[in-house]
Amino acid sequence: MGSSHDHSHSRNKKTLLIAFLIITSYMVVEAVGGYLTNSLALLADAGHMLSDSISLGVGYLAFSIGEKAADQMKTYGYKRFEILAAVFNGVTLVLISLYIFYEAYHRFSDPPEIATSGMLAIAVIGLLVNILVAWILMRGGDTKENLNLRAAFLHVLSDLLGSVGAITAALLIIFFGWAWADPLASVVVAILVLISGWRVTKEAVHVLMEGTPKNVDLEQVAQTIEALPAVKSIHDLHVWSITSGKNAMSGHVVVKEHISFKDSQQVLRDIEHALLELKIGHVTVQLENEDHPHDDSIRCQGQEEAEAAGHHHH
């Protein structure tokens, strides 16, 4: 499992770097183009592309920093930086969307003159660039399981829709002279930016709050462990994510009487094997017999005593 995670990690990292270079290059073109043509839809899209660029850059940095080895101060290593990057991304998106709303409000009441043919050309190229980057991210990276990569992918998808909005606005202004189409397109972009920003932030905060991972059913975990022949029950069960795709579990497992040390080793192996099927790779289990105290109020004290008494800790 470790090697497949490492393989997808390096693929994700390389994919992010390629996407970052393409998006950043075009973001500069779109920002200059939006400024010269006086189009808020283009500027909104460039602002969104800036957040894409930051998202991809910070994402790449997160993967690089996440590779640093664990040490005595950070026993899980730097994997959580990836989740902090996702929070930063989400908040950036929300702030950019609010700024676009503010700008669009002023433009509705006083629409400026727009160089529409230039706006159309830049928007079309922007659409093609976004399609290319979305394809690169889908082909090369794990956009399903990895929160950081999914954040970047969502950025690019909503950006792609932003380019469609800018193209539509340019065509409406060219054929019908509807100047309000430009701020309207920027509002549509802002709504998309806001939704994706909110979602990413919410998911990342859930990970930081040690919430149960979305792809894990806590009840199923308990039932799977309790279904093992030597196990009587489980309590103090916790499942959380260290980072995207790396789930951890800890718990106190009460075993049936007359389980020898050798048998207890087998019980631990059985638990690890069963949980691997449920996408949990990092397992810490404390084995107890029935007369071990497991009242919640003395849970920590009981755990410390157990460790002091040389209870098996895996």
Buried (B, 14 or more C-beta within 10 A) or exposed (E): EEEEEEEBBEBBBBBBBBBBBBBBEBBEBBBEBBEEBBBBBBBBBBBBBBBBBBBBBBBBBBBBBBBEEEEEEEEEBBBBBBBBBBBBBBBBBBBBBBEBBEBBEEBEEEBEEBBBEBBBBBBBBBBEBBEBBBEBBBEBBBBEBBBBBBBBBBBBBBBBBBBBBBBBBBBBBBEEEBBBBBBBBBBBBBBBBBBBBBBBBEBBBBBBEEEBBEEBBEEEBBEBBEEBEBBBBBBBBEBBBBBBBBBBBBBBBBBBEEBEEEBBEEBBEBBBEBBEEBBBBBBEBBBBEEEBEBEEEEBEEBBEEBEEEEBBEB
